Structures are given as C-alpha cells and as structure tokens.
C-alpha cells in the first residue's frame, strides 16, 4: 500500500517536537529566528515550505542538525512509516502506544 505523505507535515511535526523539547513556545522560537509566529505555525502545520535560511536558523536554535528535520518517515510502506514514527517517540510514549496496541488486539481477538 502506497501512502500519500506530505513531506511538509512530517517536517512540521519534527519542528514542533524539537521546539517543545527545548521548551520554547511558537512565539519564543519565532523571535529567536526572526520570523513571524504565523510562519512558525504554518511550518509546524505543514502549510509552508521550509526555506534554507530558516532551516539553518531552526537547527542552530533547536540544537539539531538539518538531517534530524529532513530525513525519516517518508517511505512507501505503511509499516516502515509506523516504525520510523515510533522510533521518534520517547520510551514512555512507546510504552503507552504498546499498551494501546495490546488493548486493540485483545478487543479485536477476544
């Protein structure tokens, strides 16, 4: 099964994840990299393309390398994307997801 995955949405998800990890609000991040809060919001929602200067500024402020925003879960197979997305979760989030999956399978196969 092929997925129609919007690369901007995945990059936006990662921007939000790293922003939150650093403890910044969208307004604080926008001030640090000198773009509008609306632009940050649009990037995180996948509405806008990420420009090279903004990419570099984001990486500097968020203490990450560009590969952390640009590479990852954009594959043809659903299972490959699921694995990549799960790897991006914290250990606690992975445990919660595992519990939810177990509950789902237990309900599906009583």
BELBEL-V609825 format. One record per backbone hydrogen bond with DSSP energy under -0.5 kcal/mol. NH is the residue of the N-H (numbers start at 1). CO is the residue of the C=O. E is the energy in kcal/mol with one decimal. If there is no record, write none. Layout:
# BELBEL-V609825
nh:NH co:CO e:E
nh:NH co:CO e:E
This chain:
# BELBEL-V609825
nh:5 co:3 e:-1.0
nh:7 co:5 e:-0.7
nh:9 co:6 e:-0.5
nh:10 co:6 e:-1.6
nh:11 co:7 e:-2.4
nh:12 co:8 e:-2.7
nh:13 co:9 e:-2.4
nh:14 co:10 e:-2.0
nh:15 co:11 e:-2.5
nh:16 co:12 e:-2.4
nh:17 co:13 e:-2.3
nh:18 co:14 e:-2.7
nh:19 co:15 e:-2.5
nh:20 co:16 e:-2.5
nh:21 co:17 e:-2.1
nh:22 co:18 e:-1.7
nh:23 co:20 e:-1.0
nh:24 co:19 e:-2.3
nh:29 co:25 e:-2.4
nh:30 co:26 e:-2.7
nh:31 co:27 e:-2.0
nh:32 co:28 e:-2.0
nh:33 co:29 e:-1.9
nh:34 co:30 e:-0.7
nh:35 co:30 e:-2.0
nh:40 co:36 e:-1.9
nh:41 co:37 e:-2.6
nh:42 co:38 e:-2.8
nh:43 co:39 e:-2.5
nh:44 co:40 e:-2.7
nh:45 co:41 e:-1.8
nh:46 co:43 e:-1.2
nh:47 co:42 e:-2.6
nh:48 co:42 e:-1.0
nh:51 co:49 e:-0.6
nh:55 co:51 e:-2.6
nh:56 co:52 e:-2.4
nh:57 co:53 e:-2.3
nh:58 co:54 e:-3.0
nh:59 co:55 e:-2.6
nh:60 co:56 e:-2.2
nh:61 co:57 e:-2.4
nh:62 co:58 e:-3.0
nh:63 co:59 e:-0.7
nh:64 co:59 e:-2.0
nh:68 co:65 e:-1.8
nh:69 co:65 e:-0.6
nh:69 co:66 e:-1.1
nh:70 co:66 e:-2.3
nh:71 co:67 e:-2.2
nh:74 co:72 e:-2.5
nh:81 co:77 e:-1.8
nh:82 co:78 e:-2.5
nh:83 co:79 e:-2.2
nh:84 co:80 e:-2.1
nh:85 co:81 e:-2.6
nh:86 co:82 e:-2.7
nh:87 co:83 e:-2.0
nh:88 co:84 e:-0.9
nh:88 co:85 e:-0.6
nh:89 co:86 e:-1.5
nh:94 co:90 e:-2.5
nh:95 co:91 e:-2.2
nh:96 co:92 e:-2.2
nh:97 co:93 e:-2.5
nh:98 co:94 e:-2.6
nh:99 co:95 e:-2.4
nh:100 co:96 e:-2.4
nh:101 co:97 e:-2.6
nh:102 co:98 e:-2.6
nh:103 co:99 e:-2.4
nh:104 co:100 e:-2.4
nh:105 co:101 e:-2.6
nh:106 co:102 e:-2.6
nh:107 co:103 e:-2.2
nh:108 co:104 e:-2.3
nh:109 co:105 e:-2.4
